[in-house]
Amino acid sequence: MSGATFLEIILAIILPPLGVFLRYECKVEFWICVLLTIFGWLPGIIYAIYILTKRTTPFS
């Protein structure tokens, strides 16, 4: 799982912004997740799991 911990994934399913916050703190990824979660719980989960499991390059 390219760096995502089990706890982050579980928290992303229960409360999506919390799972993203543990990794990215208050950066743009967290605020996008909050916005998507306000629009609906499922879009927030999908985004949170995507952002936590995506591979990052050294220059990103």
PyMOL Python script that loads the backbone (N, CA, C, O; Angstrom):
from pymol import cmd

cmd.read_pdbstr("""\
ATOM      1  N   MET A   1       0.820  -1.180   0.000  1.00  0.00           N
ATOM      2  CA  MET A   1       0.000   0.000   0.000  1.00  0.00           C
ATOM      3  C   MET A   1       0.864   1.242   0.000  1.00  0.00           C
ATOM      4  O   MET A   1       0.681   1.992   0.959  1.00  0.00           O
ATOM      5  N   SER A   2       1.652   1.555  -0.777  1.00  0.00           N
ATOM      6  CA  SER A   2       2.493   2.734  -0.955  1.00  0.00           C
ATOM      7  C   SER A   2       2.476   3.752   0.187  1.00  0.00           C
ATOM      8  O   SER A   2       2.247   4.938  -0.055  1.00  0.00           O
ATOM      9  N   GLY A   3       2.705   3.327   1.384  1.00  0.00           N
ATOM     10  CA  GLY A   3       2.901   4.251   2.477  1.00  0.00           C
ATOM     11  C   GLY A   3       1.694   4.556   3.343  1.00  0.00           C
ATOM     12  O   GLY A   3       1.860   5.093   4.438  1.00  0.00           O
ATOM     13  N   ALA A   4       0.505   4.241   2.908  1.00  0.00           N
ATOM     14  CA  ALA A   4      -0.672   4.507   3.733  1.00  0.00           C
ATOM     15  C   ALA A   4      -0.738   3.472   4.853  1.00  0.00           C
ATOM     16  O   ALA A   4      -0.628   2.270   4.610  1.00  0.00           O
ATOM     17  N   THR A   5      -0.914   3.942   6.052  1.00  0.00           N
ATOM     18  CA  THR A   5      -1.002   3.015   7.166  1.00  0.00           C
ATOM     19  C   THR A   5      -2.421   2.491   7.294  1.00  0.00           C
ATOM     20  O   THR A   5      -3.371   3.084   6.782  1.00  0.00           O
ATOM     21  N   PHE A   6      -2.540   1.399   7.969  1.00  0.00           N
ATOM     22  CA  PHE A   6      -3.845   0.784   8.191  1.00  0.00           C
ATOM     23  C   PHE A   6      -4.761   1.746   8.943  1.00  0.00           C
ATOM     24  O   PHE A   6      -5.948   1.843   8.633  1.00  0.00           O
ATOM     25  N   LEU A   7      -4.218   2.448   9.920  1.00  0.00           N
ATOM     26  CA  LEU A   7      -5.010   3.389  10.710  1.00  0.00           C
ATOM     27  C   LEU A   7      -5.539   4.539   9.858  1.00  0.00           C
ATOM     28  O   LEU A   7      -6.690   4.947  10.016  1.00  0.00           O
ATOM     29  N   GLU A   8      -4.716   5.061   8.963  1.00  0.00           N
ATOM     30  CA  GLU A   8      -5.167   6.143   8.081  1.00  0.00           C
ATOM     31  C   GLU A   8      -6.320   5.696   7.197  1.00  0.00           C
ATOM     32  O   GLU A   8      -7.271   6.450   6.989  1.00  0.00           O
ATOM     33  N   ILE A   9      -6.247   4.478   6.676  1.00  0.00           N
ATOM     34  CA  ILE A   9      -7.312   3.964   5.808  1.00  0.00           C
ATOM     35  C   ILE A   9      -8.595   3.760   6.602  1.00  0.00           C
ATOM     36  O   ILE A   9      -9.674   4.118   6.130  1.00  0.00           O
ATOM     37  N   ILE A  10      -8.498   3.194   7.792  1.00  0.00           N
ATOM     38  CA  ILE A  10      -9.693   2.988   8.626  1.00  0.00           C
ATOM     39  C   ILE A  10     -10.329   4.333   8.976  1.00  0.00           C
ATOM     40  O   ILE A  10     -11.548   4.483   8.891  1.00  0.00           O
ATOM     41  N   LEU A  11      -9.514   5.306   9.366  1.00  0.00           N
ATOM     42  CA  LEU A  11     -10.048   6.627   9.678  1.00  0.00           C
ATOM     43  C   LEU A  11     -10.629   7.316   8.450  1.00  0.00           C
ATOM     44  O   LEU A  11     -11.592   8.073   8.564  1.00  0.00           O
ATOM     45  N   ALA A  12     -10.056   7.061   7.280  1.00  0.00           N
ATOM     46  CA  ALA A  12     -10.587   7.638   6.045  1.00  0.00           C
ATOM     47  C   ALA A  12     -11.955   7.061   5.715  1.00  0.00           C
ATOM     48  O   ALA A  12     -12.767   7.733   5.080  1.00  0.00           O
ATOM     49  N   ILE A  13     -12.221   5.846   6.128  1.00  0.00           N
ATOM     50  CA  ILE A  13     -13.538   5.255   5.900  1.00  0.00           C
ATOM     51  C   ILE A  13     -14.543   5.781   6.920  1.00  0.00           C
ATOM     52  O   ILE A  13     -15.686   6.073   6.568  1.00  0.00           O
ATOM     53  N   ILE A  14     -14.129   5.903   8.174  1.00  0.00           N
ATOM     54  CA  ILE A  14     -15.041   6.362   9.227  1.00  0.00           C
ATOM     55  C   ILE A  14     -15.275   7.870   9.115  1.00  0.00           C
ATOM     56  O   ILE A  14     -16.422   8.315   9.082  1.00  0.00           O
ATOM     57  N   LEU A  15     -14.208   8.651   9.058  1.00  0.00           N
ATOM     58  CA  LEU A  15     -14.277  10.102   8.982  1.00  0.00           C
ATOM     59  C   LEU A  15     -13.187  10.569   8.012  1.00  0.00           C
ATOM     60  O   LEU A  15     -12.048  10.796   8.421  1.00  0.00           O
ATOM     61  N   PRO A  16     -13.531  10.711   6.738  1.00  0.00           N
ATOM     62  CA  PRO A  16     -12.522  10.964   5.706  1.00  0.00           C
ATOM     63  C   PRO A  16     -11.550  12.115   5.984  1.00  0.00           C
ATOM     64  O   PRO A  16     -10.348  11.923   5.798  1.00  0.00           O
ATOM     65  N   PRO A  17     -12.000  13.302   6.419  1.00  0.00           N
ATOM     66  CA  PRO A  17     -11.013  14.376   6.638  1.00  0.00           C
ATOM     67  C   PRO A  17      -9.972  14.049   7.714  1.00  0.00           C
ATOM     68  O   PRO A  17      -8.834  14.508   7.622  1.00  0.00           O
ATOM     69  N   LEU A  18     -10.334  13.282   8.706  1.00  0.00           N
ATOM     70  CA  LEU A  18      -9.387  12.934   9.757  1.00  0.00           C
ATOM     71  C   LEU A  18      -8.248  12.074   9.222  1.00  0.00           C
ATOM     72  O   LEU A  18      -7.087  12.285   9.574  1.00  0.00           O
ATOM     73  N   GLY A  19      -8.577  11.112   8.378  1.00  0.00           N
ATOM     74  CA  GLY A  19      -7.537  10.273   7.782  1.00  0.00           C
ATOM     75  C   GLY A  19      -6.567  11.072   6.934  1.00  0.00           C
ATOM     76  O   GLY A  19      -5.361  10.824   6.965  1.00  0.00           O
ATOM     77  N   VAL A  20      -7.087  12.036   6.173  1.00  0.00           N
ATOM     78  CA  VAL A  20      -6.238  12.884   5.335  1.00  0.00           C
ATOM     79  C   VAL A  20      -5.441  13.856   6.204  1.00  0.00           C
ATOM     80  O   VAL A  20      -4.282  14.144   5.909  1.00  0.00           O
ATOM     81  N   PHE A  21      -6.053  14.359   7.266  1.00  0.00           N
ATOM     82  CA  PHE A  21      -5.366  15.305   8.151  1.00  0.00           C
ATOM     83  C   PHE A  21      -4.117  14.686   8.784  1.00  0.00           C
ATOM     84  O   PHE A  21      -3.106  15.367   8.952  1.00  0.00           O
ATOM     85  N   LEU A  22      -4.183  13.407   9.133  1.00  0.00           N
ATOM     86  CA  LEU A  22      -3.030  12.760   9.752  1.00  0.00           C
ATOM     87  C   LEU A  22      -1.812  12.761   8.840  1.00  0.00           C
ATOM     88  O   LEU A  22      -0.678  12.787   9.319  1.00  0.00           O
ATOM     89  N   ARG A  23      -2.035  12.734   7.540  1.00  0.00           N
ATOM     90  CA  ARG A  23      -0.910  12.717   6.610  1.00  0.00           C
ATOM     91  C   ARG A  23      -0.538  14.115   6.116  1.00  0.00           C
ATOM     92  O   ARG A  23       0.645  14.450   6.051  1.00  0.00           O
ATOM     93  N   TYR A  24      -1.539  14.936   5.765  1.00  0.00           N
ATOM     94  CA  TYR A  24      -1.264  16.202   5.091  1.00  0.00           C
ATOM     95  C   TYR A  24      -1.493  17.439   5.958  1.00  0.00           C
ATOM     96  O   TYR A  24      -1.236  18.554   5.503  1.00  0.00           O
ATOM     97  N   GLU A  25      -1.963  17.278   7.179  1.00  0.00           N
ATOM     98  CA  GLU A  25      -2.305  18.367   8.082  1.00  0.00           C
ATOM     99  C   GLU A  25      -3.294  19.306   7.400  1.00  0.00           C
ATOM    100  O   GLU A  25      -4.251  18.820   6.799  1.00  0.00           O
ATOM    101  N   CYS A  26      -3.116  20.618   7.461  1.00  0.00           N
ATOM    102  CA  CYS A  26      -4.118  21.550   6.916  1.00  0.00           C
ATOM    103  C   CYS A  26      -3.756  22.042   5.520  1.00  0.00           C
ATOM    104  O   CYS A  26      -3.979  23.210   5.200  1.00  0.00           O
ATOM    105  N   LYS A  27      -3.217  21.190   4.708  1.00  0.00           N
ATOM    106  CA  LYS A  27      -2.884  21.564   3.334  1.00  0.00           C
ATOM    107  C   LYS A  27      -4.119  21.421   2.453  1.00  0.00           C
ATOM    108  O   LYS A  27      -5.196  21.077   2.939  1.00  0.00           O
ATOM    109  N   VAL A  28      -3.965  21.681   1.186  1.00  0.00           N
ATOM    110  CA  VAL A  28      -5.094  21.710   0.260  1.00  0.00           C
ATOM    111  C   VAL A  28      -5.811  20.360   0.161  1.00  0.00           C
ATOM    112  O   VAL A  28      -7.022  20.324  -0.054  1.00  0.00           O
ATOM    113  N   GLU A  29      -5.091  19.263   0.314  1.00  0.00           N
ATOM    114  CA  GLU A  29      -5.711  17.943   0.242  1.00  0.00           C
ATOM    115  C   GLU A  29      -6.753  17.769   1.341  1.00  0.00           C
ATOM    116  O   GLU A  29      -7.811  17.183   1.113  1.00  0.00           O
ATOM    117  N   PHE A  30      -6.453  18.278   2.528  1.00  0.00           N
ATOM    118  CA  PHE A  30      -7.393  18.188   3.643  1.00  0.00           C
ATOM    119  C   PHE A  30      -8.655  18.988   3.345  1.00  0.00           C
ATOM    120  O   PHE A  30      -9.762  18.500   3.574  1.00  0.00           O
ATOM    121  N   TRP A  31      -8.506  20.199   2.841  1.00  0.00           N
ATOM    122  CA  TRP A  31      -9.673  21.051   2.597  1.00  0.00           C
ATOM    123  C   TRP A  31     -10.533  20.522   1.448  1.00  0.00           C
ATOM    124  O   TRP A  31     -11.755  20.668   1.476  1.00  0.00           O
ATOM    125  N   ILE A  32      -9.914  19.916   0.448  1.00  0.00           N
ATOM    126  CA  ILE A  32     -10.692  19.277  -0.619  1.00  0.00           C
ATOM    127  C   ILE A  32     -11.504  18.133  -0.031  1.00  0.00           C
ATOM    128  O   ILE A  32     -12.670  17.957  -0.383  1.00  0.00           O
ATOM    129  N   CYS A  33     -10.911  17.369   0.842  1.00  0.00           N
ATOM    130  CA  CYS A  33     -11.608  16.244   1.472  1.00  0.00           C
ATOM    131  C   CYS A  33     -12.763  16.734   2.333  1.00  0.00           C
ATOM    132  O   CYS A  33     -13.836  16.130   2.328  1.00  0.00           O
ATOM    133  N   VAL A  34     -12.560  17.823   3.073  1.00  0.00           N
ATOM    134  CA  VAL A  34     -13.648  18.395   3.881  1.00  0.00           C
ATOM    135  C   VAL A  34     -14.801  18.812   2.983  1.00  0.00           C
ATOM    136  O   VAL A  34     -15.958  18.514   3.280  1.00  0.00           O
ATOM    137  N   LEU A  35     -14.499  19.493   1.899  1.00  0.00           N
ATOM    138  CA  LEU A  35     -15.536  19.946   0.969  1.00  0.00           C
ATOM    139  C   LEU A  35     -16.297  18.776   0.355  1.00  0.00           C
ATOM    140  O   LEU A  35     -17.525  18.806   0.281  1.00  0.00           O
ATOM    141  N   LEU A  36     -15.582  17.756  -0.080  1.00  0.00           N
ATOM    142  CA  LEU A  36     -16.251  16.589  -0.658  1.00  0.00           C
ATOM    143  C   LEU A  36     -17.076  15.838   0.375  1.00  0.00           C
ATOM    144  O   LEU A  36     -18.131  15.296   0.043  1.00  0.00           O
ATOM    145  N   THR A  37     -16.626  15.795   1.601  1.00  0.00           N
ATOM    146  CA  THR A  37     -17.379  15.133   2.668  1.00  0.00           C
ATOM    147  C   THR A  37     -18.648  15.915   2.991  1.00  0.00           C
ATOM    148  O   THR A  37     -19.673  15.313   3.310  1.00  0.00           O
ATOM    149  N   ILE A  38     -18.601  17.230   2.915  1.00  0.00           N
ATOM    150  CA  ILE A  38     -19.809  18.037   3.116  1.00  0.00           C
ATOM    151  C   ILE A  38     -20.828  17.734   2.024  1.00  0.00           C
ATOM    152  O   ILE A  38     -22.026  17.653   2.297  1.00  0.00           O
ATOM    153  N   PHE A  39     -20.359  17.565   0.789  1.00  0.00           N
ATOM    154  CA  PHE A  39     -21.268  17.248  -0.317  1.00  0.00           C
ATOM    155  C   PHE A  39     -21.822  15.833  -0.221  1.00  0.00           C
ATOM    156  O   PHE A  39     -22.897  15.548  -0.749  1.00  0.00           O
ATOM    157  N   GLY A  40     -21.115  14.973   0.429  1.00  0.00           N
ATOM    158  CA  GLY A  40     -21.560  13.591   0.592  1.00  0.00           C
ATOM    159  C   GLY A  40     -20.451  12.753   1.187  1.00  0.00           C
ATOM    160  O   GLY A  40     -19.273  12.940   0.883  1.00  0.00           O
ATOM    161  N   TRP A  41     -20.848  11.827   2.040  1.00  0.00           N
ATOM    162  CA  TRP A  41     -19.866  11.011   2.740  1.00  0.00           C
ATOM    163  C   TRP A  41     -19.068  10.142   1.764  1.00  0.00           C
ATOM    164  O   TRP A  41     -17.853  10.009   1.910  1.00  0.00           O
ATOM    165  N   LEU A  42     -19.733   9.557   0.779  1.00  0.00           N
ATOM    166  CA  LEU A  42     -19.057   8.666  -0.169  1.00  0.00           C
ATOM    167  C   LEU A  42     -17.998   9.382  -1.015  1.00  0.00           C
ATOM    168  O   LEU A  42     -16.901   8.844  -1.165  1.00  0.00           O
ATOM    169  N   PRO A  43     -18.273  10.578  -1.580  1.00  0.00           N
ATOM    170  CA  PRO A  43     -17.184  11.260  -2.301  1.00  0.00           C
ATOM    171  C   PRO A  43     -15.983  11.570  -1.409  1.00  0.00           C
ATOM    172  O   PRO A  43     -14.841  11.523  -1.867  1.00  0.00           O
ATOM    173  N   GLY A  44     -16.236  11.882  -0.149  1.00  0.00           N
ATOM    174  CA  GLY A  44     -15.141  12.130   0.782  1.00  0.00           C
ATOM    175  C   GLY A  44     -14.295  10.891   1.014  1.00  0.00           C
ATOM    176  O   GLY A  44     -13.069  10.972   1.074  1.00  0.00           O
ATOM    177  N   ILE A  45     -14.954   9.737   1.145  1.00  0.00           N
ATOM    178  CA  ILE A  45     -14.227   8.475   1.337  1.00  0.00           C
ATOM    179  C   ILE A  45     -13.400   8.134   0.101  1.00  0.00           C
ATOM    180  O   ILE A  45     -12.230   7.767   0.211  1.00  0.00           O
ATOM    181  N   ILE A  46     -14.003   8.256  -1.053  1.00  0.00           N
ATOM    182  CA  ILE A  46     -13.291   7.922  -2.294  1.00  0.00           C
ATOM    183  C   ILE A  46     -12.052   8.793  -2.449  1.00  0.00           C
ATOM    184  O   ILE A  46     -10.972   8.292  -2.762  1.00  0.00           O
ATOM    185  N   TYR A  47     -12.206  10.092  -2.232  1.00  0.00           N
ATOM    186  CA  TYR A  47     -11.059  10.996  -2.356  1.00  0.00           C
ATOM    187  C   TYR A  47     -10.000  10.697  -1.299  1.00  0.00           C
ATOM    188  O   TYR A  47      -8.807  10.677  -1.604  1.00  0.00           O
ATOM    189  N   ALA A  48     -10.428  10.467  -0.062  1.00  0.00           N
ATOM    190  CA  ALA A  48      -9.479  10.214   1.023  1.00  0.00           C
ATOM    191  C   ALA A  48      -8.656   8.958   0.750  1.00  0.00           C
ATOM    192  O   ALA A  48      -7.438   8.965   0.927  1.00  0.00           O
ATOM    193  N   ILE A  49      -9.302   7.898   0.328  1.00  0.00           N
ATOM    194  CA  ILE A  49      -8.563   6.664   0.049  1.00  0.00           C
ATOM    195  C   ILE A  49      -7.647   6.850  -1.156  1.00  0.00           C
ATOM    196  O   ILE A  49      -6.524   6.345  -1.172  1.00  0.00           O
ATOM    197  N   TYR A  50      -8.125   7.575  -2.162  1.00  0.00           N
ATOM    198  CA  TYR A  50      -7.281   7.840  -3.328  1.00  0.00           C
ATOM    199  C   TYR A  50      -6.032   8.625  -2.928  1.00  0.00           C
ATOM    200  O   TYR A  50      -4.917   8.254  -3.298  1.00  0.00           O
ATOM    201  N   ILE A  51      -6.217   9.694  -2.183  1.00  0.00           N
ATOM    202  CA  ILE A  51      -5.097  10.565  -1.831  1.00  0.00           C
ATOM    203  C   ILE A  51      -4.114   9.869  -0.888  1.00  0.00           C
ATOM    204  O   ILE A  51      -2.915  10.142  -0.931  1.00  0.00           O
ATOM    205  N   LEU A  52      -4.612   8.985  -0.052  1.00  0.00           N
ATOM    206  CA  LEU A  52      -3.721   8.277   0.878  1.00  0.00           C
ATOM    207  C   LEU A  52      -2.956   7.140   0.212  1.00  0.00           C
ATOM    208  O   LEU A  52      -1.866   6.789   0.664  1.00  0.00           O
ATOM    209  N   THR A  53      -3.500   6.564  -0.843  1.00  0.00           N
ATOM    210  CA  THR A  53      -2.843   5.420  -1.460  1.00  0.00           C
ATOM    211  C   THR A  53      -2.090   5.757  -2.747  1.00  0.00           C
ATOM    212  O   THR A  53      -1.417   4.890  -3.305  1.00  0.00           O
ATOM    213  N   LYS A  54      -2.192   7.007  -3.232  1.00  0.00           N
ATOM    214  CA  LYS A  54      -1.496   7.326  -4.480  1.00  0.00           C
ATOM    215  C   LYS A  54       0.000   7.360  -4.244  1.00  0.00           C
ATOM    216  O   LYS A  54       0.467   7.692  -3.154  1.00  0.00           O
ATOM    217  N   ARG A  55       0.721   7.020  -5.253  1.00  0.00           N
ATOM    218  CA  ARG A  55       2.181   7.047  -5.163  1.00  0.00           C
ATOM    219  C   ARG A  55       2.654   8.477  -5.381  1.00  0.00           C
ATOM    220  O   ARG A  55       2.124   9.199  -6.225  1.00  0.00           O
ATOM    221  N   THR A  56       3.644   8.869  -4.621  1.00  0.00           N
ATOM    222  CA  THR A  56       4.217  10.191  -4.783  1.00  0.00           C
ATOM    223  C   THR A  56       5.620  10.067  -5.350  1.00  0.00           C
ATOM    224  O   THR A  56       6.347   9.121  -5.047  1.00  0.00           O
ATOM    225  N   THR A  57       5.983  11.017  -6.162  1.00  0.00           N
ATOM    226  CA  THR A  57       7.327  11.028  -6.728  1.00  0.00           C
ATOM    227  C   THR A  57       8.196  11.917  -5.857  1.00  0.00           C
ATOM    228  O   THR A  57       7.674  12.754  -5.120  1.00  0.00           O
ATOM    229  N   PRO A  58       9.494  11.756  -5.925  1.00  0.00           N
ATOM    230  CA  PRO A  58      10.374  12.567  -5.078  1.00  0.00           C
ATOM    231  C   PRO A  58      10.259  14.068  -5.335  1.00  0.00           C
ATOM    232  O   PRO A  58      10.577  14.872  -4.459  1.00  0.00           O
ATOM    233  N   PHE A  59       9.805  14.452  -6.536  1.00  0.00           N
ATOM    234  CA  PHE A  59       9.759  15.867  -6.895  1.00  0.00           C
ATOM    235  C   PHE A  59       8.366  16.463  -6.829  1.00  0.00           C
ATOM    236  O   PHE A  59       8.150  17.558  -7.346  1.00  0.00           O
ATOM    237  N   SER A  60       7.393  15.764  -6.195  1.00  0.00           N
ATOM    238  CA  SER A  60       6.043  16.322  -6.144  1.00  0.00           C
ATOM    239  C   SER A  60       5.746  16.963  -4.817  1.00  0.00           C
ATOM    240  O   SER A  60       4.648  17.480  -4.613  1.00  0.00           O
TER     241      SER A  60
END
""", "prot")
cmd.dss("prot")
cmd.show_as("cartoon", "prot")
cmd.util.cbc("prot")
cmd.orient("prot")
